[in-house]
Amino acid sequence: MNNHSQLAPTINLVDVLRGIVRHKLLIALMTLLAFGSSAFYVNKSSYVYTTQAQILIENLASPYDRTQSSADERTDTIDDRIVLSQVSVLKSRDLAVGVARALKLEEKPEFDSLKGGELGTTQKMLLALGFGEDPRLMSKAERALKRYFSHLLVYQVPESNVVAIKYSANDPAVAANVANTLVKLYVESTAETRLRPTNRAREWLGGQIDDLRKKLAGSEAAIESFRAEAGLLKGSTTTLNAQQLSELNSQITLAGTARTDAEERAKSINELLASRGNVDESPDVLSSPNVQRLREQQVSAARAVAELSATYLPNHPKMIAAQNQMNNINRQIRSEALKVVQGLDEQARIAQAREDSLRARLEEMKGSELLANQDDVKLQAMERDAAADKALLETLLLRYADASSRQNLSTQPALARIIEQAAPPASPSFPKPGPTVLLATLAGLIMALGLSFLMEVMTTTGGSREQKQAATIPATVLKEPVLVSAPPPSPPKPSVMALAKLPSLPNSADIRELLSATAREDDYGLGEAGSQMASWAAALPQSAKRRQVAIISWDTDIRDSSLAAVIMARSISSLNLRVVVVDLATHGSCVEMFFGLAAGPGFVDLLSGKADFTKVIARDTESNVHLLRFGFTRDDAAMALLAQRTEVVLQALGTIYDVVIVHVGEASENTHELIPNCQGVVMLASAENQIEAGVTLNSIKTENNVDARLVVLEQTSLSPVKRAASA
């Protein structure tokens, strides 16, 4: 038996390799052509030398060259954005002009595309067609800059703040000089860039300082004038009025203290005289010279009384005289004590009078001090403004001094430093003669092999396609679709089939034999009939839900409708239309077997939620047709869902595919529920059952308003297979 895969284009790898060998002359010529072209290119090309310089982007400022304190200094953190910005600066035209001017690039022949004076014919034609810029319209400096930019490469080294500058030139010394000059000018430009804000700040500070000096001088003059007018003359620490008030207050305190002290001392002496009759314990009385002298006499008189009392009685005249002398001395001491009291009273009176006088003076000065305080408030406000101007002036002077000390360019820190100078390369970077010729030769060989392989594949697939177009399916004849319009006198009884055991199916070997026979000869004309069915289906009116065609059979073998669905789908797919076959044959079908697919979950499993869409859809092994299998689940719940949700699923498929072929299988009373919104219906029937099939088809046409066609099978399908099996 032959394999059924002969229907499709078959590629034999051994035959393809043999065919490639037959093209050995083409392969050799293309390889030699690539070798010669690359050798000629290497020989005629000018050598290019590439060198590299590197700079490190970092903040080189230190605390000693800042114009402000570290607390106010902005931290310039270097990140990738800053590094990429500096890469753009290195590519800028201003630096390029500086490099060209420093090295006089416009005078070097390498940097002048018109060094020969005229353009070649090919270049003129390209310029006439609008390709490129005309160098004749540029100056020598512009042509030099164009050459400069075309050979410059500036990039950031990954994961670092290092920027690499590569330059290529025909002269190694020129390449190194250009790279080194560029990095040198760049580093100097970053220092100049930092110097410009310093100069601007210095100029601004100078103007502000002059204005503040004038303003501060006027403020200080106004303060002194106001102080003189208001009489707010300054003392050692404060104003004179305040000093006078403080002194008066101190004098009043001293006067009150003196008065109180004198009164207390006099009171103490009087209390001693009243309670004891003597003033032996009063320090004020005892300190009096008269009292001290009388105290000496008192002691002498007391000694005399004591001596006489040892000899005489108290009534003795000497005792009486001595006692009288003693009493006289005591009276004198008392009289002196009273004088001391009078003196203390006089001191208290004088202190009271002074205190009263001072208080009166204080009250007078309070009134004048109130007005002076108001003037002092104004004076303090003026002094605060002047002090603020003075502090600001001192700050600006300090910053002006800092800015002045950094006027020199050499004192300015740059934003980058050179970490690698470019050196003249010893060997050219392009072209590399050996690698260039080798790679070009290999490329030519690969292209020749690929072209030979493509030619062999096209030859092989072309022959297989012609064989496939001539293939037929035996045992089935599909005549021109015939529309049956007249029903018979008595309508047939609807055929209702239960879900019983499926009829026996041919094994895979039988199906391969069937399809092989189809490829060999068109005994029954099924290939032509399939093309007619596909043309009729493709010509159906296209609705908003795309085209939907149903295939139904009437009392025929289940393999007939299955094979018809496969043939129609593949024929429509050959018209470059997207086709899907939906198998809704509840009593069984052979669609997936004819498509060369294994059994799997399908439509009913999708509706039951037991499988998703990716598991129920499959692709034909011989074409781009997709198949939505019926599935495994066949319980009552799944059948109920099939009747309820078929229309929704078919509508969804209609938005994806150009043609939806619904394989219904054997007709039943529920057939109309499985073909909603179909534009066409094909009914398969045998010759002896065509009248009953026509009645059913008319009923479907009337009920569903579709274009219906009847296909009469002249003999039982797959009979050659059955005969082969019986043999």
Solvent accessible surface area in square Angstrom, and as a share of the most:
residue,aa,sasa,rsa
1,M,163,0.73
2,N,65,0.33
3,N,77,0.40
4,H,42,0.19
5,S,51,0.33
6,Q,73,0.32
7,L,10,0.05
8,A,19,0.15
9,P,64,0.40
10,T,80,0.47
11,I,87,0.44
12,N,74,0.38
13,L,114,0.57
14,V,78,0.45
15,D,68,0.35
16,V,1,0.01
17,L,96,0.48
18,R,150,0.55
19,G,0,0.00
20,I,22,0.11
21,V,93,0.53
22,R,161,0.59
23,H,42,0.19
24,K,135,0.57
25,L,127,0.63
26,L,56,0.28
27,I,21,0.11
28,A,46,0.35
29,L,104,0.52
30,M,46,0.20
31,T,25,0.15
32,L,116,0.58
33,L,126,0.63
34,A,20,0.15
35,F,101,0.42
36,G,35,0.33
37,S,60,0.38
38,S,9,0.06
39,A,38,0.29
40,F,130,0.54
41,Y,108,0.41
42,V,17,0.10
43,N,118,0.61
44,K,138,0.58
45,S,27,0.18
46,S,76,0.49
47,Y,103,0.39
48,V,29,0.17
49,Y,41,0.15
50,T,44,0.25
51,T,10,0.06
52,Q,46,0.20
53,A,0,0.00
54,Q,37,0.16
55,I,0,0.00
56,L,36,0.18
57,I,0,0.00
58,E,46,0.21
59,N,56,0.29
60,L,67,0.34
61,A,30,0.23
62,S,39,0.25
63,P,90,0.57
64,Y,206,0.78
65,D,32,0.17
66,R,73,0.27
67,T,42,0.25
68,Q,70,0.31
69,S,64,0.41
70,S,81,0.52
71,A,96,0.74
72,D,89,0.46
73,E,48,0.21
74,R,178,0.65
75,T,118,0.69
76,D,43,0.22
77,T,104,0.60
78,I,30,0.15
79,D,67,0.35
80,D,85,0.44
81,R,195,0.71
82,I,52,0.27
83,V,0,0.00
84,L,98,0.49
85,S,58,0.37
86,Q,25,0.11
87,V,12,0.07
88,S,71,0.46
89,V,60,0.35
90,L,0,0.00
91,K,96,0.41
92,S,38,0.24
93,R,133,0.49
94,D,120,0.62
95,L,19,0.09
96,A,0,0.00
97,V,47,0.27
98,G,17,0.17
99,V,0,0.00
100,A,10,0.07
101,R,164,0.60
102,A,63,0.49
103,L,42,0.21
104,K,119,0.50
105,L,0,0.00
106,E,51,0.23
107,E,120,0.54
108,K,63,0.27
109,P,92,0.58
110,E,32,0.14
111,F,1,0.00
112,D,21,0.11
113,S,74,0.47
114,L,28,0.14
115,K,145,0.61
116,G,73,0.70
117,G,46,0.45
118,E,131,0.59
119,L,14,0.07
120,G,42,0.40
121,T,103,0.60
122,T,97,0.57
123,Q,73,0.33
124,K,85,0.36
125,M,119,0.53
126,L,83,0.41
127,L,33,0.16
128,A,88,0.68
129,L,127,0.63
130,G,63,0.61
131,F,129,0.54
132,G,67,0.65
133,E,107,0.48
134,D,31,0.16
135,P,8,0.05
136,R,120,0.44
137,L,151,0.75
138,M,34,0.15
139,S,60,0.39
140,K,101,0.43
141,A,53,0.41
142,E,77,0.35
143,R,27,0.10
144,A,0,0.00
145,L,9,0.04
146,K,104,0.44
147,R,58,0.21
148,Y,1,0.00
149,F,73,0.30
150,S,79,0.51
151,H,47,0.21
152,L,26,0.13
153,L,96,0.48
154,V,5,0.03
155,Y,74,0.28
156,Q,34,0.15
157,V,44,0.25
158,P,106,0.67
159,E,179,0.80
160,S,36,0.23
161,N,47,0.24
162,V,24,0.14
163,V,0,0.00
164,A,0,0.00
165,I,0,0.00
166,K,64,0.27
167,Y,1,0.00
168,S,21,0.14
169,A,0,0.00
170,N,54,0.28
171,D,61,0.31
172,P,36,0.23
173,A,45,0.35
174,V,15,0.09
175,A,0,0.00
176,A,3,0.02
177,N,73,0.37
178,V,0,0.00
179,A,0,0.00
180,N,36,0.19
181,T,21,0.12
182,L,0,0.00
183,V,0,0.00
184,K,118,0.50
185,L,45,0.22
186,Y,0,0.00
187,V,29,0.17
188,E,69,0.31
189,S,28,0.18
190,T,13,0.07
191,A,10,0.08
192,E,68,0.30
193,T,72,0.42
194,R,57,0.21
195,L,24,0.12
196,R,126,0.46
197,P,63,0.40
198,T,12,0.07
199,N,54,0.27
200,R,147,0.53
201,A,43,0.33
202,R,63,0.23
203,E,127,0.57
204,W,150,0.53
205,L,10,0.05
206,G,20,0.20
207,G,37,0.36
208,Q,65,0.29
209,I,7,0.03
210,D,73,0.38
211,D,85,0.44
212,L,15,0.08
213,R,126,0.46
214,K,151,0.64
215,K,119,0.50
216,L,19,0.09
217,A,62,0.48
218,G,41,0.40
219,S,28,0.18
220,E,85,0.38
221,A,65,0.50
222,A,45,0.35
223,I,12,0.06
224,E,102,0.46
225,S,56,0.36
226,F,46,0.19
227,R,16,0.06
228,A,69,0.53
229,E,142,0.64
230,A,28,0.22
231,G,36,0.35
232,L,3,0.02
233,L,93,0.47
234,K,129,0.55
235,G,24,0.23
236,S,109,0.70
237,T,127,0.74
238,T,56,0.33
239,T,24,0.14
240,L,74,0.37
241,N,40,0.21
242,A,31,0.24
243,Q,42,0.19
244,Q,80,0.36
245,L,31,0.15
246,S,66,0.42
247,E,102,0.46
248,L,20,0.10
249,N,85,0.44
250,S,59,0.38
251,Q,64,0.28
252,I,8,0.04
253,T,83,0.48
254,L,124,0.62
255,A,5,0.04
256,G,11,0.11
257,T,84,0.49
258,A,53,0.41
259,R,53,0.19
260,T,62,0.36
261,D,67,0.35
262,A,2,0.02
263,E,77,0.35
264,E,100,0.45
265,R,83,0.30
266,A,3,0.02
267,K,115,0.49
268,S,51,0.33
269,I,1,0.00
270,N,65,0.34
271,E,95,0.43
272,L,28,0.14
273,L,9,0.05
274,A,91,0.71
275,S,87,0.56
276,R,134,0.49
277,G,42,0.40
278,N,65,0.33
279,V,2,0.01
280,D,60,0.31
281,E,105,0.47
282,S,3,0.02
283,P,103,0.65
284,D,29,0.15
285,V,0,0.00
286,L,59,0.29
287,S,73,0.47
288,S,19,0.12
289,P,105,0.66
290,N,67,0.34
291,V,1,0.00
292,Q,92,0.41
293,R,121,0.44
294,L,4,0.02
295,R,77,0.28
296,E,119,0.53
297,Q,73,0.33
298,Q,30,0.13
299,V,80,0.46
300,S,58,0.38
301,A,5,0.04
302,A,42,0.33
303,R,132,0.48
304,A,40,0.31
305,V,26,0.15
306,A,62,0.48
307,E,109,0.49
308,L,43,0.22
309,S,60,0.39
310,A,92,0.71
311,T,102,0.59
312,Y,61,0.23
313,L,137,0.68
314,P,97,0.61
315,N,128,0.66
316,H,57,0.26
317,P,95,0.60
318,K,106,0.45
319,M,17,0.07
320,I,83,0.42
321,A,62,0.48
322,A,10,0.08
323,Q,80,0.35
324,N,85,0.43
325,Q,107,0.47
326,M,33,0.15
327,N,58,0.30
328,N,63,0.32
329,I,7,0.04
330,N,56,0.29
331,R,145,0.53
332,Q,72,0.32
333,I,11,0.06
334,R,99,0.36
335,S,51,0.33
336,E,24,0.11
337,A,0,0.00
338,L,77,0.38
339,K,118,0.50
340,V,29,0.17
341,V,9,0.05
342,Q,123,0.55
343,G,32,0.31
344,L,5,0.02
345,D,70,0.36
346,E,75,0.33
347,Q,96,0.43
348,A,6,0.05
349,R,140,0.51
350,I,97,0.49
351,A,9,0.07
352,Q,66,0.29
353,A,57,0.44
354,R,126,0.46
355,E,12,0.05
356,D,73,0.38
357,S,72,0.47
358,L,15,0.08
359,R,121,0.44
360,A,57,0.44
361,R,112,0.41
362,L,24,0.12
363,E,108,0.49
364,E,112,0.50
365,M,12,0.05
366,K,105,0.44
367,G,44,0.43
368,S,61,0.40
369,E,23,0.10
370,L,111,0.55
371,L,117,0.58
372,A,9,0.07
373,N,70,0.36
374,Q,101,0.45
375,D,38,0.20
376,D,35,0.18
377,V,95,0.55
378,K,120,0.51
379,L,5,0.02
380,Q,83,0.37
381,A,37,0.29
382,M,57,0.25
383,E,59,0.26
384,R,151,0.55
385,D,91,0.47
386,A,8,0.06
387,A,60,0.46
388,A,63,0.49
389,D,15,0.08
390,K,103,0.44
391,A,57,0.44
392,L,88,0.44
393,L,16,0.08
394,E,91,0.41
395,T,60,0.35
396,L,14,0.07
397,L,64,0.32
398,L,125,0.62
399,R,101,0.37
400,Y,65,0.25
401,A,59,0.46
402,D,58,0.30
403,A,3,0.02
404,S,35,0.22
405,S,80,0.51
406,R,29,0.11
407,Q,86,0.38
408,N,90,0.46
409,L,68,0.34
410,S,93,0.60
411,T,60,0.35
412,Q,12,0.06
413,P,15,0.10
414,A,12,0.09
415,L,27,0.14
416,A,0,0.00
417,R,110,0.40
418,I,54,0.27
419,I,71,0.36
420,E,69,0.31
421,Q,110,0.49
422,A,7,0.05
423,A,67,0.52
424,P,82,0.52
425,P,30,0.19
426,A,109,0.85
427,S,69,0.45
428,P,31,0.19
429,S,49,0.32
430,F,90,0.37
431,P,1,0.00
432,K,91,0.39
433,P,63,0.40
434,G,49,0.47
435,P,76,0.48
436,T,33,0.19
437,V,27,0.15
438,L,107,0.53
439,L,118,0.59
440,A,31,0.24
441,T,28,0.16
442,L,80,0.40
443,A,49,0.38
444,G,6,0.06
445,L,62,0.31
446,I,116,0.59
447,M,125,0.56
448,A,0,0.00
449,L,73,0.36
450,G,40,0.38
451,L,74,0.37
452,S,0,0.00
453,F,90,0.38
454,L,95,0.47
455,M,75,0.33
456,E,16,0.07
457,V,27,0.15
458,M,122,0.54
459,T,99,0.57
460,T,40,0.23
461,T,25,0.15
462,G,23,0.23
463,G,42,0.40
464,S,17,0.11
465,R,123,0.45
466,E,126,0.57
467,Q,85,0.38
468,K,67,0.28
469,Q,141,0.63
470,A,63,0.49
471,A,11,0.09
472,T,1,0.01
473,I,11,0.06
474,P,9,0.06
475,A,0,0.00
476,T,6,0.03
477,V,29,0.17
478,L,10,0.05
479,K,98,0.42
480,E,108,0.49
481,P,18,0.11
482,V,83,0.48
483,L,83,0.41
484,V,34,0.20
485,S,86,0.56
486,A,77,0.60
487,P,87,0.54
488,P,30,0.19
489,P,144,0.91
490,S,81,0.52
491,P,103,0.65
492,P,35,0.22
493,K,176,0.75
494,P,89,0.56
495,S,37,0.24
496,V,93,0.53
497,M,104,0.46
498,A,82,0.63
499,L,90,0.45
500,A,79,0.61
501,K,195,0.83
502,L,76,0.38
503,P,75,0.47
504,S,101,0.65
505,L,64,0.32
506,P,14,0.09
507,N,91,0.47
508,S,67,0.43
509,A,28,0.22
510,D,19,0.10
511,I,9,0.04
512,R,80,0.29
513,E,42,0.19
514,L,3,0.01
515,L,5,0.03
516,S,1,0.01
517,A,19,0.15
518,T,5,0.03
519,A,7,0.05
520,R,145,0.53
521,E,91,0.41
522,D,66,0.34
523,D,86,0.44
524,Y,44,0.17
525,G,26,0.25
526,L,1,0.01
527,G,27,0.26
528,E,111,0.50
529,A,5,0.04
530,G,0,0.00
531,S,61,0.39
532,Q,66,0.29
533,M,4,0.02
534,A,3,0.02
535,S,67,0.43
536,W,31,0.11
537,A,0,0.00
538,A,23,0.18
539,A,82,0.64
540,L,8,0.04
541,P,98,0.62
542,Q,98,0.44
543,S,51,0.33
544,A,106,0.82
545,K,68,0.29
546,R,61,0.22
547,R,39,0.14
548,Q,0,0.00
549,V,0,0.00
550,A,0,0.00
551,I,0,0.00
552,I,0,0.00
553,S,2,0.01
554,W,20,0.07
555,D,92,0.48
556,T,25,0.14
557,D,37,0.19
558,I,17,0.09
559,R,22,0.08
560,D,6,0.03
561,S,1,0.01
562,S,0,0.00
563,L,5,0.02
564,A,4,0.03
565,A,0,0.00
566,V,3,0.02
567,I,23,0.12
568,M,0,0.00
569,A,0,0.00
570,R,37,0.13
571,S,25,0.16
572,I,0,0.00
573,S,16,0.10
574,S,85,0.55
575,L,90,0.45
576,N,144,0.74
577,L,47,0.23
578,R,129,0.47
579,V,3,0.01
580,V,0,0.00
581,V,0,0.00
582,V,0,0.00
583,D,8,0.04
584,L,0,0.00
585,A,1,0.01
586,T,38,0.22
587,H,21,0.09
588,G,3,0.03
589,S,25,0.16
590,C,2,0.01
591,V,0,0.00
592,E,44,0.20
593,M,67,0.30
594,F,3,0.01
595,F,1,0.00
596,G,37,0.36
597,L,35,0.18
598,A,80,0.62
599,A,71,0.55
600,G,8,0.08
601,P,42,0.26
602,G,0,0.00
603,F,0,0.00
604,V,0,0.00
605,D,7,0.04
606,L,43,0.22
607,L,16,0.08
608,S,39,0.25
609,G,65,0.62
610,K,137,0.58
611,A,22,0.17
612,D,75,0.39
613,F,76,0.32
614,T,102,0.59
615,K,119,0.51
616,V,0,0.00
617,I,37,0.19
618,A,20,0.16
619,R,142,0.52
620,D,5,0.03
621,T,80,0.47
622,E,23,0.10
623,S,25,0.16
624,N,96,0.49
625,V,0,0.00
626,H,57,0.26
627,L,1,0.01
628,L,0,0.00
629,R,27,0.10
630,F,11,0.05
631,G,12,0.12
632,F,125,0.52
633,T,15,0.09
634,R,93,0.34
635,D,73,0.38
636,D,127,0.66
637,A,68,0.53
638,A,2,0.01
639,M,42,0.19
640,A,47,0.37
641,L,38,0.19
642,L,4,0.02
643,A,46,0.35
644,Q,128,0.57
645,R,112,0.41
646,T,0,0.00
647,E,75,0.34
648,V,99,0.57
649,V,24,0.14
650,L,1,0.01
651,Q,57,0.25
652,A,54,0.42
653,L,4,0.02
654,G,0,0.00
655,T,96,0.56
656,I,89,0.45
657,Y,19,0.07
658,D,22,0.11
659,V,0,0.00
660,V,0,0.00
661,I,0,0.00
662,V,0,0.00
663,H,1,0.00
664,V,5,0.03
665,G,1,0.01
666,E,18,0.08
667,A,3,0.02
668,S,42,0.27
669,E,99,0.44
670,N,78,0.40
671,T,3,0.02
672,H,69,0.31
673,E,67,0.30
674,L,15,0.07
675,I,0,0.00
676,P,22,0.14
677,N,59,0.30
678,C,7,0.04
679,Q,30,0.13
680,G,0,0.00
681,V,0,0.00
682,V,1,0.01
683,M,0,0.00
684,L,0,0.00
685,A,0,0.00
686,S,20,0.13
687,A,46,0.36
688,E,136,0.61
689,N,29,0.15
690,Q,73,0.32
691,I,108,0.55
692,E,60,0.27
693,A,0,0.00
694,G,0,0.00
695,V,20,0.12
696,T,29,0.17
697,L,1,0.01
698,N,29,0.15
699,S,62,0.40
700,I,11,0.06
701,K,70,0.30
702,T,117,0.68
703,E,108,0.49
704,N,40,0.20
705,N,137,0.70
706,V,12,0.07
707,D,48,0.25
708,A,1,0.00
709,R,66,0.24
710,L,2,0.01
711,V,0,0.00
712,V,18,0.11
713,L,5,0.03
714,E,89,0.40
715,Q,79,0.35
716,T,83,0.48
717,S,1,0.01
718,L,2,0.01
719,S,22,0.14
720,P,31,0.20
721,V,7,0.04
722,K,92,0.39
723,R,143,0.52
724,A,42,0.32
725,A,71,0.55
726,S,99,0.64
727,A,120,0.93
